[in-house]
Amino acid sequence: MSAPSAVSRTAPIAIAPKPPRFPPSRQGSISIDHYRNFRNGVDSPDSDSPNGYTAASCEACIHRRLDCVMSDDDDSCVSCQMIGVDCSMAQSPPLRKRKLNGEGDESHSKRSSPGRSDNRRRRHHQPSLSSTAASSSLIEEMANFGGPTLLKRTLGLQSDRFSQYIGPTTDFEPSLINLSSFNPQDESLLARGTLRKVSDNDTFLLLPDGTTPGYAHVLEDVDEIESIVAPHGSKLIELYFRVVHPAFPIIQKTVFYEKYERSYREFSPPLLAAIYILAINWWDHSEDLAPLPRPNVRELERLVRGTLADAMYRPKLSTIQAGLLLSQRPEGDQWAPTAQLVAIGQELGLHLDCSNWKIPPWERGLRKRLAWALYMQDKWGALVHGRPSHIFSPNWAVQALTANDFPDVEWEENDAEEKTEIERGRTLFSQMVQLSLVLAEILETFYTLQATQAVTNAGTQGTQLVLSLAKPIQLKLKEWYAALPPAIRMDSTFQGSSTLLNRLSSIGYLHLAYFATEITLHRCIIRSIDAIESNTVPGASTRVDPYIKHICRSAAKARLISAMDFVNRLTPSHLRAFWYFASKTNFALIGTFGSLLWATSPGREEADWYRRRLGEYRWTLSVSSKPGEGKGLTEFAMGMLDITTGLLKQLPEKPLLSRSGSVADIDAARRQSLLALGGSAVGSMSGISSMGAMEGFSGLPSGEASGGQSPRSLESESSDEGMYGNFSATAGMAGLAD
């Protein structure tokens, strides 16, 4: 099978060009605008020849099928100067020179946001569908040709080729691949496609887009998408990068604007539609857009469903970006698409370590950010849907994010606030990745089929097994929280800034995710206790030690109180901001955890306390659901809470317990447990008893818990000084009730 569209790309081209042959006074004068000027004639109606190059062209331009444009001051053509090769025209008789339309300007490489500069280089007219489809894209030319563009030598964002990772067990034998003859661009043409070697051990197969389903109407799709939002596309792009991008940086902003300033047609249709769909959620936050009618979102969603399905036949990094962005909509989270995205990510090699790949440095950083965003999507999707994860550590080689994995500059030079927000967003994203690693450990340790069966098989020792496994994870959570940078803490410093109070802040989704992780850990502990208690005859000695049970339930109660108070203290600047897709379920998990503690309460007094707190929590959620204050964010949690509390009404009435009697029982059990330390009762829980019963499960009575950076102490139900400082409750949702 032949691959004609790939044949013209495989000519040997120097990967490290010679120094340009420009005189000193002309260094840097050949800009992308020069290239655009002579590229526009290729394969277009006003070209000098039907083939897209002049009758007198150099050998390199003929081979590349480019229009050969002579430089003003040299005998060689511009294209040969840009790639640093000897031009065959230099040894030929002088030919007629074609004038370039103006000189380049280095300032063109500094891309600015739409609406912020009067010097935007947008095309004044669009070529016809036929002429555009017939010509190779400027992006693809630059990706394989050279020149001052960020898309040079990209692997995952070529415009008319897509890549497939060649794994170790496929029909391609790695040792035979190494026998292939690779050109200086590390490509080798085969009958099945073009091999692209990015490292000694990693190779991809490049295939043409043109043979895949839906490719013929890509331009029609992107035109239709743009027509729905026109003439507001640039404003929506600006909204996206102002609200969503800082907290979820999976787009390479500089590359995006490089393409957008040429034409929206250079984007994958589903990615462009996904950005518009997300940005429209903040339509009212733009002074220019707020008075105007919103675009037809349903029509955009219809188009994105079809175009994303087509894009999966020719997967690129933009396919992952589009899928991840669409999943962030409150109504867009579904488990099956997550599985598809993970599979596409593996096809693109996102699970591999790309640190030393021969691709542009910005793409290495983008790949790492996308890989970890995909990892988070999988782990949090597994949590909220109760499904097995698709990503496992033995097949995950992605290195931890560093500052070098983010673009150097993504803000206006004189905009200090924008710089602060972007830097805060990068910290937020990186910390969410670290928290997701802890969540993944919890899911793997306690919620796999094997893990749950192990607890069941442990019988009356099940709680001890769970506690011994939970101890090191709880310490990791404590250390994670203690190491949170001040910029993303919900403390008085941040809340007290009048300037920042007027800006949207997405740090709420990180803290909510922390509480969801804590709750997920404590749910399995409470369940293990309840399983033993439910299957044990009252009064039997095989029941859970009353003191251990008291400690576990007290720690769980402290987590619930802290989580509910956190939600109550969210401000409009939090609620109106971007929230991670799992947030709507994480709000619901707080209510679900309270319902579990209600259902497993030993007496009526404790059950009534949880009933009252859940009623207060529902009121808090209803306040946050007011129009303009995160509407839709908490409605799911309210509905789920109504369901669970309705089920709880079917519980038999719990007995009244004497407070003094229960305390006496706990004190007696405590003394017995302490005497038994090192013995069979408590000492078997080696991971816990070594530091004093339950130290590390912060939220316990002072003197028994470490108390370090713990979110809450058991004795303090009205304040969260450890986590929030002087974060005033009156500034939060309680203040929105008026």
SVG drawing of the C-alpha trace seen along z (x, -y; Angstrom):
<svg xmlns="http://www.w3.org/2000/svg" viewBox="-39 -49 67 64">
<polyline fill="none" stroke="black" stroke-width="0.4" points="0.0,0.0 1.4,-3.3 1.4,-6.6 1.7,-9.2 1.1,-12.2 4.1,-11.3 6.5,-10.8 7.4,-14.5 8.4,-14.9 11.2,-12.4 14.0,-14.2 17.1,-14.6 16.9,-18.0 19.5,-19.2 18.0,-19.0 20.6,-21.5 20.9,-24.1 24.1,-25.9 24.5,-29.5 22.4,-31.7 24.2,-33.3 22.7,-36.7 25.0,-39.8 25.2,-41.0 22.8,-43.9 20.1,-41.4 20.3,-38.9 16.7,-38.1 15.1,-40.0 13.5,-36.9 10.3,-36.6 7.3,-34.4 5.5,-37.1 8.2,-36.8 7.5,-33.1 3.8,-33.7 4.2,-36.1 5.9,-33.7 4.0,-30.7 0.6,-32.2 1.2,-31.6 1.7,-27.9 -1.0,-25.9 -3.3,-28.9 -5.1,-30.4 -2.5,-33.3 0.6,-31.1 3.1,-31.5 2.8,-27.9 0.2,-25.1 2.6,-23.1 3.0,-25.9 6.6,-26.9 8.1,-29.1 9.7,-27.8 13.1,-28.8 13.3,-27.3 16.2,-25.8 16.4,-22.1 15.4,-22.3 12.3,-24.3 11.3,-21.9 11.8,-19.0 9.8,-20.6 7.2,-21.9 7.6,-25.4 7.5,-28.7 11.1,-29.7 11.5,-33.4 14.9,-35.1 16.3,-37.3 16.9,-40.9 20.6,-40.9 21.8,-37.4 21.7,-35.0 20.2,-32.3 16.4,-31.9 14.8,-32.7 13.8,-29.1 17.4,-27.9 18.6,-30.8 16.1,-29.8 17.2,-26.2 20.9,-27.0 21.7,-25.0 23.4,-25.9 21.0,-27.0 21.5,-25.6 20.6,-29.1 23.7,-30.5 25.8,-28.8 23.3,-29.6 23.1,-32.8 21.2,-35.6 17.5,-35.3 14.6,-37.7 14.1,-38.4 10.7,-38.4 10.2,-41.3 9.1,-40.4 6.2,-42.4 8.0,-44.4 10.6,-43.5 10.1,-41.3 9.7,-42.6 10.9,-40.7 8.0,-42.0 5.7,-39.7 7.0,-36.8 5.6,-38.3 2.0,-37.1 -0.6,-39.1 -4.2,-38.2 -7.1,-39.0 -8.5,-42.4 -5.3,-43.6 -3.3,-44.7 -4.0,-46.6 -1.2,-44.8 -2.9,-41.4 -2.0,-39.6 -5.3,-38.1 -6.0,-37.3 -8.3,-39.8 -9.8,-37.1 -10.1,-33.4 -9.1,-31.2 -11.7,-29.0 -12.2,-25.5 -10.8,-23.9 -7.6,-26.0 -7.0,-25.6 -7.5,-21.8 -5.2,-21.6 -2.3,-23.3 -0.2,-22.0 -0.8,-24.0 1.8,-26.5 2.0,-24.7 3.0,-21.4 5.5,-23.2 7.2,-24.8 7.0,-21.6 9.2,-19.8 10.9,-22.7 12.3,-25.1 11.8,-28.8 10.9,-31.0 7.8,-29.1 7.0,-27.3 5.6,-24.4 8.9,-23.4 9.6,-19.7 6.5,-18.9 5.4,-15.3 1.9,-15.6 0.5,-18.7 1.3,-18.2 -1.6,-19.4 -1.9,-16.6 -0.2,-13.6 -0.9,-11.8 1.3,-9.6 1.0,-6.1 3.4,-4.8 5.1,-1.5 5.0,0.7 7.4,3.5 4.9,6.3 3.5,5.1 4.3,6.5 7.1,4.0 10.2,5.6 12.3,2.9 15.6,4.4 14.5,4.4 13.3,0.8 16.9,-0.1 18.0,1.4 15.9,-1.2 17.7,-4.1 16.7,-7.3 17.3,-10.7 18.6,-13.7 15.0,-14.4 14.9,-10.9 12.3,-9.8 12.2,-6.7 9.7,-6.1 8.1,-2.6 5.2,-1.3 3.0,-1.3 3.9,-4.9 6.8,-7.0 8.8,-6.0 9.7,-8.9 12.4,-8.0 12.3,-10.4 14.8,-8.5 16.9,-5.4 14.0,-3.3 10.9,-5.1 9.5,-5.2 6.3,-6.4 4.5,-5.6 3.3,-8.8 0.3,-8.4 -1.6,-10.8 -4.8,-12.4 -6.4,-12.4 -7.3,-8.7 -9.2,-8.9 -13.0,-9.2 -14.3,-12.8 -11.2,-14.4 -12.9,-15.7 -15.2,-18.0 -12.8,-19.3 -12.7,-22.8 -16.5,-22.9 -16.8,-21.8 -14.5,-24.4 -16.1,-27.1 -19.5,-26.1 -18.2,-26.2 -16.7,-29.7 -19.9,-30.9 -21.9,-30.0 -19.9,-32.3 -18.9,-35.0 -18.0,-37.7 -17.2,-36.9 -14.6,-34.2 -11.6,-36.3 -13.5,-37.5 -14.3,-33.9 -10.7,-32.9 -9.7,-35.8 -12.3,-34.6 -11.0,-31.1 -7.4,-32.1 -8.4,-34.5 -10.7,-32.1 -10.0,-28.5 -6.4,-28.3 -4.6,-29.5 -6.2,-26.7 -6.1,-24.0 -3.1,-24.8 -3.3,-22.0 -3.1,-24.4 0.2,-25.9 -0.9,-29.5 1.9,-30.8 1.4,-28.1 -2.4,-28.6 -2.1,-32.3 0.5,-31.7 -2.0,-29.6 -5.1,-31.8 -3.5,-34.9 -3.1,-33.3 -6.5,-31.6 -9.0,-29.7 -8.9,-27.1 -5.6,-25.8 -7.3,-24.3 -8.9,-20.9 -12.7,-21.5 -13.4,-19.7 -10.7,-21.7 -12.0,-25.1 -15.5,-24.1 -14.6,-22.8 -12.8,-26.1 -15.8,-28.1 -18.3,-25.9 -16.3,-26.3 -15.7,-30.0 -19.4,-30.7 -20.0,-29.7 -18.4,-33.0 -20.1,-35.1 -21.5,-37.5 -17.9,-38.2 -17.1,-40.1 -18.3,-43.6 -18.4,-43.4 -20.3,-40.1 -22.7,-40.4 -25.3,-42.6 -25.4,-40.4 -27.3,-37.1 -25.2,-33.9 -24.3,-31.7 -26.2,-28.4 -24.3,-26.1 -26.5,-23.1 -25.4,-23.4 -21.8,-23.6 -22.2,-20.5 -23.8,-18.7 -20.8,-19.6 -18.2,-18.7 -19.6,-15.2 -19.3,-14.4 -16.0,-16.1 -14.4,-14.6 -15.5,-11.1 -13.8,-11.8 -10.7,-13.1 -10.2,-9.9 -9.4,-8.2 -6.4,-10.6 -5.5,-11.3 -3.2,-14.2 -2.5,-16.1 -5.4,-18.4 -7.7,-15.4 -6.7,-14.9 -7.0,-18.6 -10.6,-18.7 -11.7,-15.6 -10.3,-16.8 -11.9,-20.3 -15.3,-18.8 -15.1,-16.6 -14.8,-19.7 -18.3,-20.7 -20.6,-19.8 -22.8,-17.7 -19.8,-16.5 -18.3,-14.0 -18.8,-10.4 -16.7,-7.3 -16.7,-5.8 -15.1,-8.9 -12.4,-8.8 -11.5,-5.3 -11.3,-6.5 -9.0,-9.4 -6.7,-7.1 -6.4,-4.8 -5.7,-7.7 -3.1,-9.0 -1.3,-5.7 -1.5,-5.8 0.3,-9.2 2.8,-7.9 1.7,-10.2 2.4,-7.4 6.1,-7.5 9.0,-9.6 9.5,-12.2 12.2,-14.1 14.9,-13.3 12.9,-13.0 14.0,-14.9 10.9,-17.2 10.6,-20.9 11.1,-21.7 7.7,-23.3 6.1,-20.1 7.9,-18.0 6.4,-20.3 2.9,-20.2 3.0,-16.4 3.8,-16.1 1.0,-18.5 -1.4,-16.6 -0.2,-13.2 -0.8,-14.3 -4.2,-15.9 -5.1,-12.6 -3.9,-10.8 -6.1,-13.0 -9.1,-12.5 -8.7,-8.7 -8.2,-8.7 -10.9,-11.2 -13.2,-9.6 -12.6,-6.2 -13.5,-7.8 -16.7,-9.6 -18.0,-6.7 -16.8,-3.9 -15.0,-2.2 -11.6,-0.5 -8.8,-2.8 -7.3,-2.4 -3.8,-3.7 -1.4,-1.6 2.0,-2.5 3.9,0.3 3.0,-1.3 3.4,-4.9 6.8,-6.5 5.9,-10.2 8.2,-12.3 7.0,-14.8 6.1,-18.3 8.7,-21.0 8.7,-24.7 10.4,-24.0 7.3,-22.2 5.3,-25.4 5.9,-28.2 8.3,-30.9 6.0,-33.8 2.2,-33.7 1.3,-37.1 1.5,-40.7 4.8,-42.3 3.1,-45.1 0.2,-43.0 1.3,-42.0 -2.1,-40.6 -2.2,-38.3 1.3,-37.0 0.2,-36.3 -2.9,-34.4 -1.0,-32.3 1.7,-31.4 -0.9,-30.6 -2.7,-28.4 0.5,-26.5 1.0,-25.8 -2.6,-24.8 -2.4,-22.3 0.9,-20.8 -0.5,-20.3 -3.7,-18.7 -1.4,-16.2 0.3,-15.4 -3.0,-15.0 -4.2,-12.7 -1.2,-10.4 -2.4,-10.0 -5.9,-9.4 -4.7,-6.7 -2.9,-5.0 -6.1,-5.0 -8.1,-3.5 -5.6,-0.8 -5.1,0.0 -8.7,0.2 -11.1,0.2 -9.9,2.8 -11.7,6.1 -8.7,7.8 -8.4,5.2 -12.1,5.4 -11.9,9.2 -8.8,9.1 -10.6,7.0 -13.6,9.4 -11.3,12.4 -9.7,10.8 -13.0,11.1 -13.0,9.5 -9.4,8.3 -10.6,6.3 -10.6,2.9 -7.1,3.5 -5.9,4.4 -7.5,1.3 -6.0,-1.0 -2.6,0.4 -2.8,-0.3 -4.4,-3.7 -1.7,-5.0 1.0,-5.8 -1.4,-7.2 -2.9,-9.5 0.6,-10.8 1.1,-11.5 -2.1,-13.6 -1.0,-15.5 2.4,-16.2 0.8,-17.2 -1.3,-19.8 1.5,-21.0 3.6,-21.7 0.9,-23.7 2.4,-27.0 0.9,-30.1 -0.5,-31.3 -3.1,-28.5 -4.0,-28.3 -7.5,-29.6 -6.1,-31.8 -6.6,-35.4 -3.8,-36.7 -5.5,-35.7 -9.0,-36.5 -8.0,-39.9 -6.7,-41.3 -9.4,-43.6 -7.8,-43.4 -7.8,-39.6 -11.3,-39.4 -12.6,-40.9 -10.9,-38.2 -12.2,-34.7 -10.2,-32.0 -10.2,-28.3 -8.3,-27.2 -11.6,-25.9 -11.5,-22.9 -8.2,-21.8 -9.3,-22.1 -12.6,-20.3 -10.6,-17.5 -8.5,-17.3 -11.6,-16.8 -12.9,-14.2 -9.7,-12.3 -9.8,-12.3 -13.4,-11.2 -12.6,-8.4 -10.0,-7.1 -12.3,-7.3 -15.2,-5.7 -13.4,-2.4 -12.5,-2.6 -16.1,-3.3 -17.4,-0.5 -15.0,2.0 -16.2,1.2 -19.8,1.4 -19.2,4.8 -17.8,6.3 -20.5,4.8 -23.3,5.9 -22.1,9.5 -21.3,9.9 -23.6,11.0 -24.1,8.1 -21.9,8.5 -19.5,10.8 -15.7,10.2 -15.0,10.2 -16.6,6.8 -14.3,3.8 -12.6,2.4 -14.9,-0.5 -12.0,-2.9 -10.7,-2.2 -14.2,-2.6 -14.6,-5.9 -11.3,-7.2 -12.2,-6.3 -15.6,-7.8 -14.3,-10.9 -11.7,-11.4 -14.4,-10.9 -16.7,-13.4 -13.9,-15.9 -13.4,-15.5 -17.1,-15.9 -17.3,-19.1 -14.2,-20.6 -15.6,-19.8 -19.0,-21.3 -17.5,-24.4 -15.2,-24.8 -18.2,-24.7 -20.0,-27.2 -17.1,-29.6 -16.7,-29.7 -17.2,-33.2 -18.7,-34.3 -15.2,-34.7 -14.7,-31.0 -18.1,-29.8 -18.0,-31.7 -14.6,-30.4 -13.5,-27.3 -14.1,-24.1 -12.5,-20.7 -15.0,-18.2 -15.0,-16.0 -16.1,-18.9 -19.8,-18.4 -19.5,-14.8 -17.0,-15.8 -19.7,-18.2 -22.0,-15.2 -19.5,-12.9 -19.6,-15.2 -23.3,-14.6 -22.9,-10.9 -20.2,-10.6 -22.5,-12.3 -25.2,-9.9 -22.9,-7.0 -22.0,-8.3 -25.7,-8.8 -26.6,-5.3 -23.8,-3.7 -24.4,-5.9 -24.7,-3.7 -27.4,-5.9 -30.2,-8.2 -28.4,-11.3 -25.5,-10.9 -27.8,-10.1 -29.9,-13.3 -26.7,-15.4 -25.8,-14.1 -29.4,-14.7 -29.2,-18.3 -25.8,-18.9 -26.9,-17.4 -29.9,-19.7 -27.6,-22.7 -25.4,-21.4 -28.3,-21.1 -29.2,-24.8 -25.6,-25.7 -25.7,-24.0 -29.0,-25.6 -27.5,-29.1 -24.6,-28.3 -27.0,-27.3 -28.4,-30.9 -28.0,-32.2 -24.6,-33.6 -23.1,-32.0 -22.0,-28.6 -25.4,-27.5 -25.3,-23.9 -22.2,-23.2 -24.0,-22.0 -27.4,-21.0 -26.2,-17.4 -25.0,-17.3 -28.4,-18.6 -30.3,-15.9 -28.0,-13.2 -28.4,-14.3 -32.2,-14.3 -32.0,-10.7 -29.7,-9.5 -31.6,-11.2 -34.8,-9.7 -33.3,-6.3 -32.2,-7.0 -35.8,-7.5 -36.2,-3.7 -33.7,-3.0 -35.1,-1.5 -35.1,-4.0 -31.8,-3.9 -31.7,-3.4 -31.1,-6.2 -27.6,-6.0 -26.7,-7.5 -23.9,-10.0 -22.3,-9.3 -22.5,-5.6 -21.1,-5.7 -18.2,-7.8 -17.4,-5.5 -17.4,-2.5 -15.0,-4.4 -12.7,-5.3 -12.6,-1.8 -12.0,-0.5 -9.3,-3.1 -7.4,-1.9 -7.7,1.7 -6.4,0.8 -3.5,-1.1 -2.5,1.8 -2.8,4.1 -0.4,2.0 2.1,4.5 -0.4,7.3 -3.0,8.8 -5.7,6.2 -4.0,3.0 -0.4,3.9 -1.1,5.9 -1.8,2.5 1.9,1.7 1.5,-1.2 -0.7,-3.0 0.3,-2.0 3.9,-3.0 3.0,-6.7 0.3,-6.5 -2.9,-4.8 -4.1,-7.0 -1.5,-9.7 -1.6,-11.0 -5.3,-10.9 -5.5,-14.6 -8.7,-15.8 -8.3,-13.7 -8.3,-15.1 -5.2,-17.1 -2.4,-15.1 -3.3,-12.0 -2.9,-13.5 0.0,-15.3 -2.0,-18.5 0.7,-19.9 -1.0,-21.3 -4.2,-19.4 -7.4,-20.9 -9.4,-20.6 -9.3,-19.4 -12.1,-17.3 -12.8,-19.8 -13.2,-22.8 -16.4,-22.5 -16.7,-26.3 -13.4,-27.2 -10.8,-25.9 -7.8,-28.0 -5.3,-25.3 -6.6,-25.4 -8.2,-28.7 -6.7,-31.1 -9.1,-34.0 -11.2,-33.1 -14.5,-34.7 -17.6,-32.6 -19.7,-35.7 -17.9,-36.4 -19.0,-33.1 -22.2,-31.5 -23.8,-32.2 -23.7,-35.9 -25.5,-35.2 -28.7,-34.2 -30.0,-37.7"/>
</svg>
